[in-house]
Amino acid sequence: MEATEKLHELFGKDNIQLVESGDHAILSVLRYAKSIGKSKVLIQDQGGWLTYRNYPKKAELEIVELKTDYGLIDLDDLRIKADGDSILLVNSLNGYFSEQPMEEIMRICFDKNCLLINDASGSVGTELALIGDISLCSFGKHKPINLHYGGCIAFNEGSFAGEFDDKKLKKLNLELDKLFFRLQQWTDINRKIKEDMKEFSIMHRDSKGINVIIKFKDDSEKEKIISYCDKNKYPYTLCPRYIRVMDKAISIEVKRITQKN
């Protein structure tokens, strides 16, 4: 099976446009939204991606932030702010560590005539990636589709421009074949960390995810978490960070762990 056929299955959409980067996919979709009369973009107040906060300006769209529970969208706030002039751009695997309530989000967007754009860069390979009017995905470094280049837009209606180096199609096909094995390895590591660190304050601990984010209340807890990461050679980043959570926490970056194939 060719790469584009596999992508059709992963996103459940009629059309796939390969593009040069995930950021290009975001900007292309935002410009499309502008072209069909949308005027504002709803984004989560944390747990999104860096360009959520500046690319809407390039597309001449207003930005409206939604309240969240550490990145998980507040559905009541979405009901208030979504309307026919808006699109929702949402990271369906919030901060790579917890699953958005995408079924409920989809119903609200449908009722409000709000275009639902699913950034499935982290959720690709799961049911979450199938939900939305348009899905987009990065194939960048440390992503589930780990090509270190490119991305795609999956859609049923619309028109999107993009370029993709055809010389990388063979490698893309191989990376797609590795996807489910990679996700299972990350799932196993995620579960191990949550069990090892069960006495700590793990954010959205019962949600499926890749990364694990742990709050700390003081320097002592912070150092214990860092020591655990160092001992197990787990990469980590310090929060607050918009792309993870806006609180004092450590994000154990499971998605950066090199898998054995």
N, C-alpha and C positions, 0 to 999 in steps of 0.2 A: 504494500500500500504506500502511495506517495504521501509526502509530508502534508500537502494541503488537504488530502482526504482524511488524514488523521486529525487535523485541526477542525474540520467540519464536525467530526464525531465528538471531539472534546468540548466544543462550544455549542453544538446543536443549531447552527445557523446555516443559511443557504449559501452565503458568500464569505470568502476569506480574502482579505487584502494584506499581503505581506508588506512590511514597512521597515525602514532602516533602524528604528529604535522604538522603545515603549513611549518615550516622550513625544516622538513624532506622532504616534497613534493618538495620544491624548490631545495634542493640538489639532490634529486633523478632525477628530470627532467634535471638538469644541467649535471649530469653524463651520462644520456641517450644521451643528445645532443653531448657530447664528443665522445660517442661510435659510433655515426653515422657520424662522421667526421667534426663536427662543432668545430671552434677554438676560437670564441669570442662571448661575450655576450654584447648586447646593452642594456643599462639601462637609465632611465630618471635621470637628474641631481638633481632632488628633487621630493618629493611626492611619493617615492617608499617605500620599507621596508628595515629595518636595514641590513638584510643578503644579499641584492642585491650587496652590496659593498665588501663582503668578501667571500661568498660561491663560486663564480666563481673560486677563487684561489684554493679551495679544489677540484674542478673538473678539475683543470689545464686548465682553459679558460681565455683568455684575457678579460679585462673589457674596454668597450668604452662607455663613457657617451654622451648622446644626449642633445642638447640644448632644453630648454622648456620655455613655458610661465607659470611660477609658476607651473611647473609639467606637463602641457599639452604639449605633444611632438610636436616639430617643424618638420612638415612633410618634409620640404625641407632638413633639416639635416638628417632625416631618409633616404631619397632617396639617399643621398650622402654616408652614412656610411653602409647601409644594403647591404649584398651580400650573395653569396652562402655559405660562411664560417661562417655566423653569425646566432645567434638567438636573438630575441627581447624578453626580460622579462619585462613586463609592468604591472603596477598596473592600471587596467581599471577604477577603481574609484579612481582617483588621490588624494592621501592624505585623502581619505574618504570625499572629499568636491567638486569634480568636475569630470565630465565624459570625458574620453579620446575620441577622434574621431576614434573609433575602426573600423568603416567601411573603412575609408580612410587608416588607418594603415594596415588593413588586405590586401587591394589591393596592397599597396606598397610592403609589405612582400612577397606576392604571386609573383609579378613581379620580385623581386630580389632573389627569392628562399631562403628567410630568414624565419626560423622557428619561428612562433608567439606563445609565451607562455603567456597566459592571467592569471595574478594573480587576480582572481575574489573573493577574500576574502571579499571585500566590495561591489562588484557589483552583487553578487549572488542574484537571485530573479528578475533580470532585464534582458533586451535584451542584454546588454553588455556582460554578462557572457557566452553567446552562441558563441561568436566570438573568433576564435583562433584555431591553430592546436592542442594545449594542453591547458587545463585549470587546475588551481590548486586553492585550497581553504583551509583556516584555519578555524577551529571550535573553536578557542581559546577565551579567556575572552574578552568581549566587541566587539565581532564580530557579524554580522547578524545571523549566526548560532552559538548560544552562548552556546556551550557545555562545554567550559573551557578545552577542550582536543581534540586533533586529527585534522584531515584534510583529504583531498582527492586529487587525481589526476584523471582528466577526459580526455579520449583520445580515438581515433579511431585506431591508430596504435602505436606499441611500446610495451615495457615490463617494468614494474616498480615493485620494491619490497617495502614492508612496513608491519608494524604490527599495529594492532588495537585491543583494549580490547573489546572483544565481549560483555562483561557485560554492556558496555555503548551504545549498539545499541538501546535499548529501549528508553533511554534518548535522543539519537540522533533523533530518529523518532519523539519524542515529540517536540524537538527544531525545526525540519523542519516544523512541523505543525504550529508553532508560527511565522515562518519567515515573511509572508506577513503582518500579523498584526503588527509585530515589525517595519517593514519598513514603514508602513503607519503612525505609531505614530511618528517615527523619521522625516518623511516628514513634518508632521504637525508642529513639533517643529522647524525644519529648516526654514519653511516659516514664522513662528512667529518671530523668531530671525531676519531674513532678513528684515521684516517689521519694527520691533522695532528699528533696527539699520541702517535704510536706509540712514541716513545722514552721515554714516561712509564709509570708503573705504573697501567694502566687495570684496574679491577676487573671480573672476569668479561668480559673484552674480546671473547671469542668468542660470547657469548650475545646473542641478539636483545633489544633494549630500546628505550627512548625516551631517557631521560637517560643521561649518561655520567659515571661517578664515577672520579676519579683520585686516587690516594694521593700524598702528598708526604712526603719524608723530612726536609726542612729548610725554613727560611724562603725560601731561594733558589728552590727548586722551587715552593713555594707561590706566590711572586710571579710566576714565569713563567707558571703556569697562570692566575692572575688576570689578568695582562696579556693573555694570549691571549683570555680571555673578554671583557675590555673592548674590545679591538681589534675583535672580531667581533660585539660587542653581544649576547653570550650571557648570559642571567641565570644566576646561580650561588648556591649556598649552601655554608656551611662545615659540615663534620662534625667531631666526632661528633654524630649526630642519630639517634634511634631510627627515624624514618621513612625514613632512607637507610642509613647504616652507622655503626657505633660505633668509628670509627677516624679518624685525622687524614687528611682527604681533602676534595676539593672536588667537589660534585655540580653538573655543568653541566645546568641545568634546561631541557632541550630542550622539554619539555612546556609551558613558559611562552612559547615563541617564537610570536609571532603569525603565522599562515599567510596567504598570499595566496590568495584564492579566485577 
